[in-house]
């Protein structure tokens, strides 16, 4: 598993940004330096585990499909229209809209609202890696599964941690996991939710129902029961979707 210098820089920035988002407000009415920096440290370690699990899982699944992906902060390309009315890419650098929005939302809300929209990946075209496969280029459904794999890894992390959560020891860790995984499902361009939604609507429906119901039921029920009920409900709704729209 290879990491470029630029990719590692983006990973470090993402971890620091997520630490800022989830650790900005420590929940105390008055500022206490010791408690505040203790909270920052706990959040930082939690984010390292969560984010590491997230993007390493995506890389492993991508490798299974003979695809090379590179992690980067969520950004959009800048475009302009030249005199010939042709749309071209701007020579300026990408606009990192995810980190910018996430930072200002955290700052303006004083850490009372979380918007962790920082994660994204870019696929690299290395055709010789896919030699022998039916399609040389990455298929849309493959992209959707790679995007979903990281989110499902966080869901499993939440379920496992819930089994070990005694006296609320891992409450903050679980909260960060839930917020991070949930917001990655937003169907926005170049985010994981968008990659799933625009490549496979049935998979997106299944993922959102399964993850959402699992998180809600886990508050009241046993972890195993929560997963089984959420899985059954998600499968039923996807079946209804296929039956109604006849997308076989």
C-alpha positions in Angstrom: 0.0 0.0 0.0 1.7 3.2 -1.2 1.2 6.7 -0.1 2.5 9.8 -2.0 3.9 12.8 -0.1 0.9 14.9 -1.2 -1.5 12.2 -0.1 0.1 12.0 3.4 -0.1 15.8 3.7 -3.8 15.7 2.9 -4.3 12.9 5.4 -2.6 14.9 8.1 -4.6 18.0 7.3 -7.8 16.0 7.4 -7.0 14.6 10.8 -6.1 18.0 12.2 -9.3 19.5 10.7 -11.5 16.8 12.1 -9.8 17.2 15.5 -10.7 20.9 15.3 -14.3 20.2 14.3 -15.0 17.6 17.1 -12.7 19.1 19.7 -13.4 22.8 19.4 -16.2 22.7 22.1 -15.3 20.5 25.1 -18.8 20.9 26.6 -17.6 22.9 29.6 -19.2 26.2 30.5 -15.9 27.8 31.5 -12.5 27.4 29.9 -10.2 25.1 31.8 -6.9 24.6 30.0 -6.1 21.2 31.4 -9.6 19.8 30.6 -9.6 21.4 27.2 -6.3 20.0 26.0 -7.1 16.6 27.5 -10.3 16.7 25.4 -8.3 17.7 22.3 -5.9 14.8 22.8 -8.7 12.3 23.2 -10.4 13.6 20.0 -7.2 13.5 18.1 -6.5 9.9 19.0 -10.1 9.0 18.2 -9.9 10.7 14.8 -6.7 9.0 14.0 -8.3 5.6 14.6 -11.5 6.4 12.8 -10.0 8.1 9.8 -7.2 5.6 9.5 -9.8 2.8 9.4 -11.9 4.7 6.9 -9.4 5.4 4.1 -7.2 2.2 4.6 -10.4 0.1 4.1 -11.1 2.0 0.9 -7.6 1.4 -0.4 -7.8 -2.3 0.4 -11.1 -2.7 -1.4 -9.9 -0.6 -4.3 -6.9 -2.9 -4.6 -9.2 -5.9 -4.8 -10.7 -4.3 -8.0 -7.2 -3.6 -9.3 -7.8 0.2 -8.9 -5.4 2.7 -7.4 -7.0 5.5 -5.4 -5.5 8.5 -3.8 -7.0 10.3 -0.9 -7.4 14.1 -1.0 -9.4 16.8 0.8 -12.8 17.5 -0.7 -12.3 20.0 -3.5 -13.9 21.2 -6.8 -12.2 22.1 -10.0 -12.3 25.7 -11.1 -13.6 26.4 -14.6 -13.9 29.4 -16.8 -15.2 30.2 -20.2 -12.7 31.6 -22.7 -13.4 34.0 -25.5 -14.3 31.1 -27.8 -17.0 30.0 -25.4 -15.2 26.8 -24.5 -15.2 25.6 -20.9 -11.7 24.9 -19.7 -10.1 24.2 -16.4 -8.7 27.1 -14.5 -4.9 27.3 -14.1 -5.5 28.2 -10.5 -5.4 25.5 -7.9 -8.5 23.5 -6.8 -10.9 25.1 -4.4 -11.0 23.0 -1.2 -14.6 23.7 -0.5 -15.1 20.9 2.1 -12.4 22.1 4.6 -13.4 25.7 4.1 -17.1 25.1 4.8 -16.4 22.7 7.7 -14.1 25.1 9.4 -16.4 28.1 9.2 -19.5 26.1 10.3 -17.5 24.9 13.4 -16.2 28.4 14.1 -19.5 30.2 13.7 -21.5 27.6 15.7 -18.8 27.5 18.3 -18.5 23.8 18.0 -22.1 23.0 18.6 -22.7 21.8 15.1 -20.5 19.2 13.3 -20.0 19.2 9.5 -17.1 16.8 8.8 -17.2 17.1 5.0 -13.5 16.6 4.4 -13.0 13.2 2.8 -12.7 12.3 -0.8 -10.6 10.1 -3.1 -9.4 10.2 -6.7 -8.9 7.2 -8.9 -5.8 6.8 -11.0 -6.0 5.3 -14.5 -3.4 2.5 -14.5 -4.8 0.1 -17.2 -2.1 -2.5 -16.7 -3.4 -3.2 -13.2 -6.7 -4.3 -14.7 -5.3 -6.5 -17.4 -7.5 -9.6 -17.8 -10.7 -7.9 -16.5 -13.7 -7.3 -18.7 -13.4 -3.5 -18.5 -10.2 -1.6 -18.5 -11.7 1.5 -16.8 -13.3 1.5 -13.4 -17.0 0.7 -13.5 -19.5 2.9 -11.7 -20.6 0.1 -9.4 -17.0 -0.6 -8.4 -16.6 3.1 -7.5 -19.7 3.0 -5.4 -18.6 -0.1 -3.5 -15.2 1.4 -2.8 -16.8 4.6 -1.5 -19.2 2.6 0.7 -16.6 0.3 2.1 -15.0 3.0 4.3 -18.3 4.0 5.7 -19.3 0.4 6.5 -15.9 0.0 8.2 -16.8 2.9 10.6 -20.3 1.3 11.2 -18.6 -1.9 12.3 -16.2 0.1 14.4 -19.2 1.7 16.2 -20.8 -1.7 16.8 -17.6 -3.3 18.1 -16.9 -0.3 20.4 -20.5 -0.3 21.7 -19.9 -3.9 23.0 -16.9 -2.6 25.0 -18.5 0.6 26.1 -18.7 0.4 29.9 -19.9 3.4 31.9 -19.8 5.6 28.9 -16.0 5.2 28.4 -16.2 5.4 24.6 -19.2 7.7 24.2 -17.2 10.5 22.6 -15.5 8.0 20.2 -18.9 6.6 19.1 -20.3 10.0 18.7 -17.5 11.0 16.3 -17.9 7.8 14.4 -21.7 8.3 13.9 -21.3 11.9 12.8 -18.5 11.2 10.4 -20.1 8.1 8.8 -23.5 9.8 8.5 -22.3 12.9 6.8 -20.2 10.9 4.3 -23.5 9.6 3.0 -24.7 13.0 1.8 -25.2 12.7 -2.0 -22.8 15.6 -2.9 -20.5 15.5 -5.9 -17.0 14.1 -5.2 -18.1 12.9 -1.8 -18.6 9.3 -1.0 -22.4 9.7 -0.8 -22.4 11.2 -4.2 -20.2 8.5 -5.7 -22.7 5.9 -4.3 -25.9 7.7 -5.3 -24.9 8.6 -8.9 -23.5 5.1 -9.6 -26.1 2.9 -7.9 -29.3 4.2 -6.4 -30.3 0.8 -5.0 -27.0 0.6 -3.2 -27.4 4.1 -1.9 -30.9 3.3 -0.6 -29.7 0.1 1.0 -26.7 1.9 2.7 -28.7 4.8 4.0 -31.5 2.6 5.5 -29.1 0.1 6.9 -26.7 2.6 8.5 -29.4 5.0 9.7 -31.6 2.3 11.3 -28.6 0.5 12.8 -27.4 3.7 14.5 -30.9 4.5 15.8 -31.7 1.0 17.1 -28.3 0.6 18.7 -29.4 3.2 21.3 -32.3 0.9 22.5 -31.4 -2.6 21.4 -28.6 -5.1 21.4 -26.0 -4.5 18.7 -26.6 -7.8 16.9 -30.4 -7.3 16.9 -29.9 -3.7 15.6 -27.8 -5.0 12.7 -30.2 -7.8 11.8 -33.3 -5.6 11.9 -31.6 -2.8 9.9 -30.4 -5.4 7.3 -33.8 -6.9 6.9 -35.5 -3.5 6.6 -32.9 -2.3 4.1 -33.3 -5.4 1.9 -37.1 -5.1 2.0 -37.0 -1.5 0.9 -34.5 -2.2 -1.9 -36.8 -5.1 -3.1 -39.8 -2.7 -3.2 -37.7 -0.3 -5.2 -36.8 -2.9 -7.8 -40.4 -4.2 -7.9 -41.8 -0.7 -8.4 -39.4 0.6 -11.0 -38.6 -2.9 -12.5 -34.9 -2.2 -12.6 -33.6 -5.8 -13.1 
